Amino acid sequence: MSQYILAIDQGTTSSRAILFNAAGAIHSMSQQEFTQHFPHSGWVEHNPEDIWNTVRDTCQDVIRKGGIKASQVVVAGITNQRETTIIWDRETGIPVHNAIVWQDRRTAEYCESLTEQGLESFINDKTGLLIDPYFSATKIRWLLENVPGCRERAEQGKLAFGTVDSFLLWRLTGGSSHYTDATNASRTLLFNIHSQEWDADLLELFGVPASLLPEVKDSSDDFGSIDSDLLGASIPVFGIAGDQQAALFGQTCFKEGMAKSTYGTGCFLVLNTGGKALKSEHRLLTTVAYRLNGVPTYALEGSIFVAGGTIQWLRDGLKLISMASDSEPLAEQTPVDHGVYLLPAFTGLGAPYWDPNARGAIFGLTRDTGIKEIVTAGLQSVCYQTKDLQKAMERDGLRPIALRVDGGMVANNWVLQFLSDILGATVDRPKMVETTALGVAYLAGLKAGIFASLEALEDQWQCDRRFSPEMTKGNRDSLYDGWVLAVNRLQSDRTTP
Ligand code: ADP
C-alpha cells in the first residue's frame, strides 16, 4: 500500500493540510480560512481555538478526500506563520489570551524604548534580529504584564509559551510534547542563534521565565506522535519549520548562495549562507534556515510586508481590476517607463528600511495617467522592493547564485520578466509551487527514511520556466533610480498626521 506524508501548513489567513506521496507529488489538499481580529488600530489577533479547529478539520478532511486509510499516513510535519505568540495553561491546554499575530504593532513603544537604551547591537549579535514588534519576545512580555495573573502563573511553571507550531504540537499530541524547532526559535528574540540555546541574558531583559519555553529540536526530528483519536492512527511528527524556511527547503536551496523569494500577501527573500551566521550591515535578518543532525544552516532574510497585498488593494480597495490576474494584460499594454511609482507602505516599510511610520504614496501622476499605469506601477513596486533587498545583500558582499520564486503572484509572467529585468538576474519558477508544505513534508520524510538524502530531494526540483534579463543596464538603472527617489521622498514626508 502507498505511503503518504501529511503536511500541516498553518498560515496567517488560513490553515491547510496536504497529503504528499513518496514522490513528493500532491495527493489531496484541504483548506479553511479563519477570522482575523483587529481589537485596536495596529493590533492583530487570532483565536487559538480557530487555529486548532481549522487544523484538526483540514487534517481529517484531507485523509477523507484522499480516499486513503489513516494508517497509510506514515509521518507528519508542521509549518506555520512565524513569530505569532500563544501562552496556554499546562494543566488544561486553554490559552490565557488570543494569539498575538506577527503583524501586531502593540509593543512598538516598548521596542522604541529598547532602541533608545542602545540595545540593538546587543540583541542583534545574539539573535540576528532587529528590535521590532514583529518578533515574539515583546509579545510574550505584553501577555505577562497585561493578562491578570499571567506572570504569577508563569513563574509557578503553570503556563507554556509557543509559536503556532508548538501550540499545535501540544494539542496534536494530547499535551505530551512541548517542543519547537530551531527555525521557529530563531524568530523569538530569545534564542541565541550561535549557541543554539535560549539566551539567559535575553530572558532576563524581556522578563520571560525559562519554564515557559519549549525545548528546541532540529527541524527534522522526533517531535512525538499525533493522538490516534484525532485522525484514526498514531502518526509521528518528524518535521517542523517556520513557513519561509520551509519554502527555502521545499525549493531545495541547500547550497550556499541559493535563494528563494515567496510572493504572497507579503514577500520574503531568503538566502542560504551555509554554516555561517553572516551579520548584515544593511538591516537584513540573520536567521536559522534549517537544523539537521544538530548542525544549523543559516540564512539572510529580507521581509517585505506588502507584495501581492498591493494587487488586492488595487482590486478590492480601488476596484481598478476585478481579478488579480487582470493585472497581467494591463501591464503588457503599458511601457515600463511610464513614470508612475506606487509605494505600498500601508503598514510602514520592512527591510531594508524598517520604517514603521512610513505610509503609502503614488508619485509621478500626470493628466494622462490611467488605470493601466497605476496597476503596472503596483506590479513593479513588488519588483523594485526585491531590488532593494538585492542591493542590501550586495552591499553585504553577497549575490544569490540562483533565485527561485513561489507564492500566488508568480502565476503572473509579466511580473517575473520585469523582476528578472530589474534585478539583472535569472528567475526560476518551479513546477511545484506549494513549496512551503512540500518543504516540511521533505523534513518529515527525511527522518522517516522516505527520502534518502538532500541530493535525492534536489533531483525532484523541476523548473517550469526560467526568466532571463532582456533590459539594457541603462534602462534598468534609470527605472530603479526613480524608485529610490520616490522612497526618499516618502521617508522625508513627515507632514502626514
Ligand atoms: P498568501 O499565502 O500570503 O495568502 P498566496 O501565495 O496565496 O498568498 O498569493 C496570493 C497573492 O497573490 C494575493 O495577494 C494576490 O493579489 C496575488 N496574486 C494572485 N494571482 C496574481 C496574478 N496573476 N498577478 C498578480 N498578483 C496575483
Boltz pocket constraint, residues with backbone or C-beta under 6 A from the ligand:
constraints:
  - pocket:
      binder: B
      contacts: [[A, 11], [A, 13], [A, 263], [A, 264], [A, 265], [A, 266], [A, 307], [A, 308], [A, 309], [A, 310], [A, 311], [A, 312], [A, 324], [A, 325], [A, 326], [A, 327], [A, 328], [A, 407], [A, 408], [A, 409], [A, 410], [A, 411], [A, 412]]
      max_distance: 6.0
